[in-house]
């Protein structure tokens, strides 16, 4: 049995609770609702006797506290805790990489179609309009085929979603990998703090766009309403065991910026009545309102009808009760469960009356960004033209690489990168100005640069572009906005017709974005235009140069604009401006 715990200080201090646990003196397991509250009483007794207790409650444990809280039958223990005499130091260094023998990776797939998603949101809107509830937290599972080392995947998940309340629990039957940013509650015996997380915005491609998205999130009536509904629910839940007049909301609508999303949180606090037990705290608060909706009983009934399978540890709680009884638990979002070769992770959002299917679907894609980062290794990528001993547009490529390294948290030493590029040049061989090379510059997660070069094949004077048959759903992914070796989403659109040079992509709103290997320019009304970054595309070096020179203007170009196009061009730094024509893919 292996447990790793890496919890932030809920009170805002810099010291994290970062420790490991092995060889429990006891294991507490509840398989039925009737066993859950006695288990929590045993956890509290062990903690008061000076022991550490670390474990989880599944979402389906809700009926242990109120039979009206409807769930599907659980797919594992309702509650599990290991009891330990001592906490061990966090092991030094990252887990030993087993990638060379068996690459650690997960191939994710979703059983939920966009059509099903839209239909379920329509059902929720109809019920809200009928006054059945105010908000429902609707979720769906992602299923994955897993190979490799769960601890290594956990380390990658932590890198993708740092901070927060992270835990790795290997019970022997399953492994729980949680990197939740959301605090459920922190209770020291007298004072209790809850911090519901409601309201989401994506991260921007630039600091300016990032700041604008934060401002829009805090000002959004929809996001504020979503947050305050859950704040009110938690105020009511806390009042069930709080001293009179002590329930307070010291902070409201605070934005926490995570690597892939911005999230809005609020603090709700109270002073607990003397003699309050851990079981009573869970009885009043569990499951957290942020992952049910309001009112809780009716929202959970709706969840039962909308979601065909149990949530499991996802949307439950994972935490620690320290010697003496101080309890800290997360809301188990951003949580992966592994059983054998099968992995599972839920994604969801709070649906209110003014939520739209398009925006919520996009929010789900942003929220799963931490999974995409961690599911398999990737390197940052730049593709340069080398000719006559000169790397074309080197400064612009290095600047873009630096932006990507900051975004993903990869070390980047420009001097080491330049040295790796220089090593491609043989000082004893004259450079032929007529020979062009395609250079791949890679930067891995440890900041190690790798360079390769290949003869650049001939670029035709005119190329044919084929229009994608379906929307490019990854348009707003960080693996589209930044260039990396993670390119499966592009490769799925690679042309199969040898007469087609590349595929023209468009997002789910019908806005043109880019090709799979370069940007595009369209001549409309006598002006060359290129899709705006907000549509979801890579900020190509060649595109940026043409914009700076005034040869291109950014614009939102839609599929409806295609009949008006007077000309086309394919653009990238490697090949420059290439005249193009658009042909139908059939």
N, C-alpha and C positions, 0 to 999 in steps of 0.2 A: 504494500500500500504506500502510495506516494502522494503527498499534498504540498502544494506551494501556495502561499498566500502573500499578496502584494497589494495592500489596501492604503489608499490615501488617508490623511488625517481629515476627518469630516469637519473639524473646527478650523481648517485652513492652515494648520502648521506645516512646516517643511518636512518633518519626519514621518516616513511611511512605516506601517506595520508590515515588514518584509521578512518572512521566515518560512521554514519548512517543517514538516511533520512526518514522522515515520514510526512504525511499530506501535500502534495504539494499545492502550491497556484494556480498552473496551470499545465495542462498536454497537451503536444504538440504531435500530432499524424499525421503521413503522410501515407495515404493509396495508393496514386498514385505517379508515378514519378514526376509529375508536382508540387506536394506539398512538395517535399523533400528539395529543395534549400530554399524556403521561410521559412520552419521550421528551418533550420540551421541559417538563418538570424535572426529569432526570438530568438533562443538560444543565439546568440551572443549579441543581444540587452538586453536580460534579464541579462546576465553576466555583461555587461558594466554598468547595473543599480544596480549592487551589489548583484545579486542573484546567487545561485548554480543551475546548470542544469546537470542532470545525466540521461544517456539513451544509446540508441544503434541505429545502422543502420544495417538492414539485408543485406546480400550479394546481394540480388536482387534489392537493391537500386541503383545498378551501372548504370542502364539505365537512372537515373535521371541526370547523369553527361555526359553521352555519349551514344547515342542510339545504337552505334555499339557494346556496351558491352552487349552481349547476355546472358540472364538468363531464367530460368523457371519462371512462375508466382509465386509470393510470397505466402507463407502459413500463413501470418500475416502482421501486419503493416510494411511498409518499414522503418519507423523511429519512435521512441518513446522516449520522454524526459519528466521527471518530473522536475518542477521548484520549488525551495525551498528558503525560506528566510534565513534559518540557517542550518548548519550541526550539527548533534547531536553526542555526544561521542559514541564510539563503546561500545556496551553493555558488561558488565563485565561477564567473565566466558563463558563456552560453552553453547549452547542451552540446555534447559532442555530435557534430553533423554526421548523420548516417546517409546523407544524400548520395555519396559516391557508390554505395552498395544498393540502397533502396531509396530512391528519391521520395522525400516527404511531400505529398501533394494531395489535393482533393479536387475532383471534378464534380462541380455542382450542377444540379438541374432542378427545375421547379415543376411540380405537377399542376400549378395554377396557370391557366391561360389568361391572356389579357381580356378576352370576352367574359370569362367567369368573374374576373376581378371587377369589370365594369358592371356586370349584373348584380354582384353582391353589394357594390356601393349604391346602386339604385335601390336595392332592398333596404339598406340602412337609411338612406334619405327618406324613403317612404315612411319608415317607422318613426324617424325623428319628426317628420311633418305631422304624423298622427299623434304626437305627444307621448310616445312609449318610452323614450329616453332622450337625453341631450347629446350624448357622445358614446361611441363604441370604439374600443381599441381593437381593430381588425388585424389579424395576422395570418400568415401562411408559412409553411415550412419549406426550406430548401433541403434537398437530399443530396448526399455526396458519396462518391466512391473514394474511400480513403486508403492510402498506402503510406507506410513510413512510421515515424516516431511521434506519438502524440505530444510529448514534451517539447520536441522541436517545433511542432506546429503551434503550440502555446506560446513559445518564445517569439515566433513570427507574428502571431496575433497581438502580442503585447507591443511589438515594434510598430504594428499598423494602427493600434489603438492604445497609445501609452497613457499612463496616469490611471485615474479611476480606481475601481475596486476589482482587481483581477485575482482569479483563483484557479488552480489546477487541482482536481480531485480525481485520483484513480482508486476506485473502490474494488477493483479486480473484475467486476462485472461490466463496468463502463468507465469512461473517462469524461469528466466535465471540464471544459476549457472556457472559462468566462473572463471576458475583458470588459465587463460592464462599466460604463461611465456614471451610472445612476445609483445614488445612495437610497436605500429603502428606509432604514432608520439607524440612528446611533443613540444608544440608551445606556447611560451610566448609572442607572438606579433611581435618579431623581429627575434629571433633565433629559428630554428626548427631542431629537432633531430628525425631521424627515425632509427630503429634498426632491420632490417630484419633478420629472423632466418631461415637458410637453412643449412642442414648437420646434420646428426644424427648418434649416436652410442649408443649401449646399455651400461648399467652400468655393471661393472665386479663383480665377486664373491669375489675378494680379492683386497686390495689396489694396489697390483702389477699389477693385470689384469686390474684394472680401469685405472691406469696410462698408460698402454700399449694401451688401447682402445682410450684414449684421444690423444696420440701421433699418432696413426694410423688415427684418424679422421682429425687432422690438416694437415697430410701429404697426405691425399687421393686426387688424381687428380679429381676423380669424385665428391667428396663432395665440394672441393674448386671451381670447375667449376660451380656446382649448386648454390653455394653462390654468386659467382661473377656475374653470369648472372642476379640475382635479384638486386644486388648492382648497376649494370649498368642501369637496368630499373628504379630504384628509383632515381638515379642521373638525369636521363632524366625527370622523373616526377617532381622532385623538381625544375628543371630549368624553369618550366613553370610559377613559381611565385617568383623565387629567384632573388636577385640582381645579375648582371653579375659577373662571376668569383668567386662566393662565395660558390658554391657547393663543398664540400670536403668529403673525406673518412678518418677520423682521426684514425679509428681502423678497422682491417680486420681479419677475421678468429679467433675470440676470442671464446673459448669454455666455455659455462655455464653448470655446472654439476647439473642436477636435480635428484630427487630420483630414477627415473626409466630409464632415458636416459641422454646422453650428447648431447648438441645442440650447433651448431656453429652460432655465430652472428657477424654482422659487423655494424658499425655506419656510417650513411650518414647524413651530416648536411648542412645547408644553412642559409643565411640571407635573410629574406623575404622583398619584396618590400613594401614601405609605402602604407597603405590603403588596404593591402591584407585582405580578409575576410575569416571567417571559411568555408563558402560555397566554396570559391575558393580553399582552401587547400584540402577539400574533393574532389572537382572536378578534381584536378590534381592527387591525390594519391589513391583514392578509386576505387575498392578494392585494398588492398595492394598486390604488385606484388609477395610477397612470397607465397600467396595462390591462385595465378592465373597461373603464368608462363610467358614466354616471347616468342615473343611479346604479350602484354596483350590482344589485341582484338582477335587475332587468337587463343590464348590459351583459352580464355573464350568461344569461339565458340566450341572448342574441348571438353571443360568441359560440355557444354550443350548437346553435342551428346553422351558423355560417361556416364554421371550421369543422371539417369532417374527422379530425383525429386529435388526440390529446396533445397539449403543448409540452408536457414533460417538465424538465428543470427550467427550460426557457419560460420566462414570465413568472417563475417562482422566486425563491430567495436563496442566496448563498452567503454564508458568513461565519463569524467566529464569536464565541463567548469566552472571554479571557478569565483567568483566575480572579476571583472576586465578583464576577458577574457582568462586567461591562460587555455589551453586545453590539456588534456592528454587522449589518447585513446589506448586501446590494439588492437591486432589482435585477434579476438574471436576464437582462437583455444582452445582445452581442455575445451570445453564449452558444458554444458548439458542444454537442454530445456525440461521443464515438462509442459504438459497440461493434467490435470486430473490425470489419472493413467498411462499415456503414457509418456515415456522419450525418448529423442533422443540425440545422440552425434555423430559427424562426426570424422573420422580418415582418414588421407591421407599423401601423401608425394610428393615431386617434382620428376618427372620422366625425366631423361635425356637419351641420346642415349645409354650410357654405363650402365644404371641401369638394373639389372636383376630381374626377377619376384620373385625368391627365396629370394633374399636379401630385396626387398621392402616389400614382405609379412611379413617377419620376423620383419622389422622395424615397420610395423603397429602393430604387436603384442606387441612390446616394448612400443610403444606410448600409447596403451590403458592400460598400466600397472596402471596408476593413477586411472582409472575407477575400475579396479579389486580390488585395495586396498580399495576404498571407498564404493563399492556397497553393502557390508554387513560386519558386524563386524567379526573380526577374532582374535584368540589368537596365540601366538607363542607356539610351542609344542616340547617337548622332551619326548622320551619313554625310560625308564631305566629298567634294571633288578635289582630286589631286592632279595637277598638271604642271609640267615644267618645274617641278620641285616646290610648287606653291599650293598650300591648302586654301582653297577659295572660301572666302567669308569666315575665316577661322574665328575671328573675334566674336561674331554673332553666334556661331555655334557654341563656343565656350560659355557665352553669357546664358544661352538657353539651357545648356547642361547644368550650369550653376543654379538656375531657377528650379530645375527639376530636382536637383540634389537637395535643395532646401525644402522643397515640398515633401519629398519622400523620406527625408532624414538620412540621406546617404552622405558620407564624408566625400569631399571633393577638393583635392589639392591640384590647383591649376598647373603648378610647375611639374608635377608628376604626369599630368595629362599631356602637357606639351612635350615632355621628354618621350613619352610612349609614341606620340605621333612622329617625332623626329627620328625615332628608331626605325621607322619604315623607309627612310631615305638612306640609300647606300652612297656614302660620300665618294666612293671610288667609281661610281657608275654615272656617266653624264645623263642628265634628265632630258628626255625627248619631249619637246614642246607639243608634238602632235599626238602623243599618247596620253589619254585621260584614264584615271583610276577612280574606282568607287571605294572609298575608305569607310569602314565601320569602326566607330569609336564606342566602346562599351565601358560602363562604370558599374561595378557590382556593389552589393550592399555594404561591403567592407571598405569601399572607396578605391578599389584596385582597378586601374585602367587597363584595357586590352584593345589592341588595334589590329585590324586585318585590312588587306587591300586586294581588289580584284579589277581586272581589266574592265573598263566601262564599255558596254556594247554600243553600237551606233544608235543614235536617236533619229527617227524619221522626221522629215520636215513637217508632216501632218500625221496626227494620230487619231484613232477612233475611240470614243468613250461610250460605254454602255450604261444606260440608266438602271440602277438597282431595281429589282422586282418588288422588294419590300422595304419598309423603313429601317434605318440604321439605329437600333434601339440603344446602342452604346455611345451615341453622339455626345452625351454629357458626362461620360465616364472620365475619371482622371487618367485612364490609360488611353484616352483619345486626346485629351488636352495636353498631355505630356508624352514624349516619344520614348518608348521602352521596348524591350524584347517581347513583352506580352502583346501579341498581335493576332490572336485567334479570332477576335471580333472583326478584324480587317480581312483575314484570310478567308473567312466564310463568304466574303463578297468578291473574291478574286475571280476575274473573268475566266470562263471555260472556253470561250470562242477565241482561237488564236488571232483572229482579225481585230479583236478588241484590246487596246493598250491598257485600259484601266476602267474601273467602275465608278460612276458618279453616284454619290450617296446623298441621302436626305433623311432628316429626323422625323420623329413621329408627328410633328406638326406640319409636315410637308415642306419644310425649309431646306434648301440645298446646303450641304456642309462642305464636302471635299471629295477627293478620290482616295483610294486605299494607299496610294504612294505619293500623293502630292496634293497641292491646293488647286483651285480652279479660278478662272476669270471668265466673265460673261459680258459680252457687249450688248448693253440695253440702252435704247434711246441715244445712241451715239457716245455712251460713256462705258468704259471698262469697269466692271464691278466685281467684287469678290465677297463671298459670304462672311457675315460678321461673326466674330468669335463667340458671341452669345448663342449662336445656333448650334455650337458644339463641334469643334474641329481643332486641329493642331495649328499653332501659330508658326507657320513655316518661315524659314529664314528668307527664302526667295520672295515670298508674299510680303513680308515685312519691308524688304528693300523697295519693292514696287510701290507700296503704300507711302513710304517716306519720300519717294521721288515724285509722287503725285500722279503716277501712271494708273493707279488703281484707287477706287473708293470702296469702302465697306458698305454693305447693304444687306438687308434681309431679302433673299431671293427665293421665291416659292416655286413649286411645280407649276402653278398657274402662269408663271412668267415664261415658261419654256417656249411657247409659240412666238414670243416677241424677241427671242435671242437672235442677234445679228452676227454673232461670232463667239467662238470658244477658245480657251487656251488652258493647257495643263502647265502648272508651275511647281518647280521645287529648286532648291539650291544646287542640286546635283546636275540637272539638265537645263536649268534656266527656263525661258519661256518657250513653250512648244505649241504651235497652232494645233487646234483640235476640231473635230466635228462630233456631234452627238448622234448616236444611232440607237434605235430601239433594241432592247434585248429580247423582245418577243415575249 
